[in-house]
């Protein structure tokens, strides 16, 4: 039933690198300033989304996880496991890396690690992105950082609208200026900054760097990508972008009418292009919802592109 779908109210975060495209492109009512992130589906303490309609209106997503866990089937864990964001990079994000679950549990007060992936929604014609690094070990990494030899250290690749990147824990990365991205990630806000371009915040201070933690968690053996082009075939409008032990992510094209079988513990759905409806409820670009385990099949109508994810 349509009322079973959990529509969430986005939460917005100002960032030193943020812009205004969350307003101009998605028409969100965002605060003044450089707004870099829309937390669209989140139960994280730093941004716990409110349910906007239905029998659970006014509750937060974390409350549903704790008090109505039957909505999420047999999904395990002490917290809602995913976080869906849209990032507007008007400037460069820091060069950074995230820990895995075990390192975060020990060193970050029981936090989850941060495995994430990026769907490039739009980008400037000459935009690039950093995914991966070239140092063979901790010693070489430290030396290249100390000498400021960033082009020798990081792997920078050109990007295009529609590209996709999987960012495993331990992968050095940086979204760069002129990029709009939908990110699916574990519900974690742990980031270790390697370099922040020596830029200064409004209060005159520089943001903290975390070089020792970064070198602890970098996967020095990981192979860096040369492109984000999606090579997986599209079958009946559906493209499997990624599937790992943390999440599965698919791109779904709706042209007219399409029914998705919802047989997962839950499914997160984001509309990244177009407009239409689901089970009779209006959808537009920038709509997000969680389909709980007993929601039944999802009947879409319209002309839309969706990103769907589940654990």
C-alpha positions in Angstrom: 0.0 0.0 0.0 1.2 3.5 -0.8 0.9 4.7 2.8 3.4 2.1 3.8 6.2 3.8 1.9 8.4 5.9 4.2 9.1 9.3 2.6 11.8 11.3 4.4 12.6 15.0 4.8 16.1 15.8 3.6 18.6 17.4 6.0 21.1 19.9 4.6 24.7 20.5 5.6 26.8 23.6 4.9 30.3 22.8 3.6 33.4 24.8 2.7 33.2 23.3 -0.8 29.4 23.5 -1.2 27.3 25.5 -3.7 23.6 26.2 -4.5 22.7 23.5 -7.0 20.6 21.6 -4.4 18.2 24.6 -4.9 18.7 25.3 -8.6 18.7 21.7 -9.8 16.6 19.9 -7.3 14.5 22.8 -6.0 15.1 21.9 -2.4 14.3 24.7 0.1 17.9 24.9 1.4 19.4 27.3 3.9 21.6 30.2 2.9 25.3 29.6 2.4 27.4 27.0 0.7 25.3 23.9 1.0 27.3 20.9 0.1 25.2 17.9 1.2 21.6 16.7 1.2 21.2 13.8 3.6 18.1 12.3 1.9 17.7 9.0 3.7 19.5 8.9 7.0 19.2 7.7 10.6 22.7 8.9 11.5 22.9 11.0 14.7 24.4 13.9 12.7 21.3 13.9 10.5 18.3 11.8 11.4 15.6 12.2 8.8 12.0 12.8 9.8 9.2 10.8 8.2 6.9 13.3 6.4 3.7 11.3 5.8 1.7 8.2 6.7 1.2 6.6 10.1 4.7 7.3 11.2 4.8 11.0 10.3 6.9 13.0 12.7 9.0 10.0 13.8 12.7 9.8 12.8 14.1 7.0 10.7 16.2 5.9 13.7 13.0 5.7 15.8 11.4 3.4 13.3 14.5 1.2 13.3 14.5 0.9 17.1 10.7 0.9 17.8 9.2 -0.7 14.6 11.9 -3.0 13.4 9.3 -5.2 11.7 9.3 -2.6 8.9 12.9 -3.7 8.0 12.4 -7.4 8.0 15.4 -9.4 9.2 17.9 -6.6 8.6 20.5 -6.9 11.3 22.5 -4.3 13.3 22.0 -1.7 16.0 21.3 1.1 13.5 19.8 1.7 10.0 22.7 0.7 7.9 22.6 3.0 4.9 22.9 6.7 4.2 21.8 8.2 0.9 23.2 11.7 0.0 23.4 14.2 -2.8 26.6 16.1 -2.9 27.1 19.5 -4.7 30.8 20.1 -5.0 31.2 23.7 -6.1 34.8 23.4 -4.9 37.1 20.5 -4.3 36.5 18.2 -1.4 39.6 17.3 0.7 41.7 14.3 -0.3 40.5 11.7 2.2 40.1 8.1 3.1 37.6 6.1 5.3 38.2 3.3 7.7 36.7 -0.2 7.5 34.2 -1.5 10.2 36.9 -3.0 12.5 39.1 0.1 12.6 36.2 2.4 13.1 34.7 0.2 15.8 38.0 0.3 17.8 39.1 3.9 17.1 35.9 5.8 16.5 33.7 4.8 19.5 31.9 1.9 17.8 31.1 3.6 14.5 30.6 1.7 11.3 33.3 2.0 8.7 32.5 3.8 5.5 32.2 2.0 2.2 30.5 4.2 -0.4 29.7 4.6 -4.0 29.1 7.5 -6.4 26.6 8.0 -9.2 27.7 11.1 -11.2 24.5 13.1 -11.7 26.1 15.9 -13.6 29.6 17.5 -13.9 31.4 20.3 -15.8 32.8 19.3 -19.2 36.4 19.1 -17.9 35.6 17.7 -14.5 37.9 15.1 -12.9 37.8 13.0 -9.7 40.4 11.3 -7.5 39.9 7.6 -6.8 42.9 5.6 -5.6 46.6 6.3 -5.0 50.0 5.2 -6.3 52.2 4.7 -3.2 53.3 1.1 -2.7 53.5 1.4 1.1 53.1 3.7 4.1 56.7 5.0 3.9 56.3 6.1 0.2 52.8 7.6 1.0 54.3 9.6 3.9 57.2 10.9 1.7 55.0 12.0 -1.1 52.7 13.8 1.3 55.6 15.5 3.0 57.0 16.7 -0.3 53.6 17.8 -1.6 53.8 15.6 -4.7 50.1 15.2 -5.0 50.1 14.4 -8.8 52.6 11.6 -8.1 50.4 10.3 -5.2 46.8 10.4 -6.3 45.0 8.8 -9.2 42.9 11.4 -11.0 40.5 10.5 -13.8 38.1 12.5 -16.0 34.4 12.0 -15.4 31.1 12.3 -17.3 27.5 12.3 -16.4 26.3 8.7 -15.7 29.7 7.5 -14.4 29.8 5.3 -11.4 32.6 4.6 -8.8 32.7 2.1 -5.9 34.8 3.5 -3.1 35.9 0.7 -0.7 37.2 1.5 2.7 40.9 2.3 2.4 40.5 4.0 -1.0 42.0 7.5 -1.2 39.5 9.8 -2.9 38.3 13.3 -3.5 35.2 14.6 -5.4 36.4 17.7 -7.2 34.7 21.0 -8.2 31.9 21.1 -10.7 30.4 17.7 -9.7 26.9 16.7 -8.6 26.8 13.2 -7.1 24.4 10.8 -5.5 26.2 8.8 -2.8 25.1 5.5 -1.3 27.1 4.6 1.8 27.2 2.9 5.1 25.7 5.0 7.9 29.0 6.6 9.0 30.4 10.1 9.2 34.1 9.1 9.8 36.4 10.9 7.4 40.2 11.1 7.6 41.6 14.1 5.7 45.0 13.7 4.0 45.1 17.2 2.5 42.7 20.1 2.4 44.6 22.5 0.0 45.6 24.7 3.0 42.3 26.5 2.7 40.9 28.6 5.6 37.4 28.5 7.1 35.3 31.5 7.8 36.7 31.7 11.4 40.3 31.8 10.0 41.2 28.2 11.0 42.1 25.3 8.8 40.2 22.0 9.0 41.9 19.2 10.9 44.0 16.7 9.0 44.3 13.0 10.0 47.5 11.8 8.4 48.4 9.0 10.8 44.9 7.5 10.8 44.8 7.8 7.0 48.1 5.9 6.6 46.7 3.3 9.0 43.7 2.5 6.8 44.9 3.1 3.2 44.7 -0.1 1.1 48.1 0.2 -0.6 47.5 -2.8 -2.8 44.2 -1.6 -4.3 44.1 -1.1 -8.0 43.0 2.4 -9.1 40.3 2.7 -11.8 41.0 4.5 -15.1 37.4 5.3 -15.8 33.9 5.4 -14.2 32.1 4.3 -17.3 29.4 1.8 -16.6 30.0 -1.4 -18.5 27.3 -3.6 -16.9 24.5 -4.3 -19.4 21.1 -2.8 -18.9 18.4 -5.5 -18.8 14.7 -4.4 -19.0 15.7 -0.9 -17.8 17.7 -2.2 -14.8 21.5 -1.9 -14.5 23.3 -3.5 -11.5 25.9 -0.9 -10.6 27.4 -2.6 -7.5 26.8 -5.5 -5.1 28.9 -6.2 -2.1 28.4 -7.3 1.5 27.4 -3.8 2.6 24.8 -2.9 -0.2 23.5 -3.5 -3.6 22.8 -0.5 -5.9 20.9 -0.5 -9.2 19.9 2.2 -11.7 16.3 1.8 -12.9 14.8 3.5 -15.9 11.0 4.0 -16.0 9.5 4.7 -19.4 5.8 4.6 -19.1 4.9 1.9 -16.5 7.3 -0.4 -14.6 6.8 -2.6 -11.6 9.7 -3.4 -9.3 9.5 -6.5 -7.0 10.2 -5.4 -3.5 11.4 -8.7 -1.8 14.2 -7.2 0.3 14.2 -6.3 4.0 13.9 -2.7 2.8 14.7 -0.7 -0.3 15.9 2.9 -0.6 14.7 4.7 -3.7 15.9 8.1 -5.1 14.6 9.8 -8.2 17.5 11.4 -10.0 15.8 12.4 -13.3 12.3 12.9 -14.4 8.9 12.7 -12.7 6.0 10.3 -12.3 4.4 8.3 -9.5 4.8 5.2 -7.3 1.7 3.3 -6.2 -0.2 6.5 -7.1 2.0 8.8 -5.1 3.6 11.7 -7.0 7.3 11.6 -7.5 9.7 14.2 -8.9 13.4 14.7 -9.3 14.8 14.7 -5.8 12.1 12.5 -4.2 13.4 9.8 -1.8 11.7 7.0 0.1 12.2 3.7 1.9 10.0 0.8 0.8 9.7 -1.4 3.9 9.7 -5.2 3.8 5.9 -5.6 3.6 5.3 -2.7 1.1 4.6 -5.0 -1.8 5.7 -4.5 -5.3 6.3 -0.9 -6.4 4.2 0.2 -9.4 6.0 3.2 -11.1 4.5 5.3 -13.8 6.1 8.2 -15.7 9.5 9.0 -17.2 12.1 8.7 -14.5 15.5 7.4 -13.6 15.9 5.9 -10.1 18.7 4.7 -7.9 17.6 1.8 -5.7 19.7 0.2 -2.9 19.3 -2.4 -0.2 21.4 -4.5 2.1 
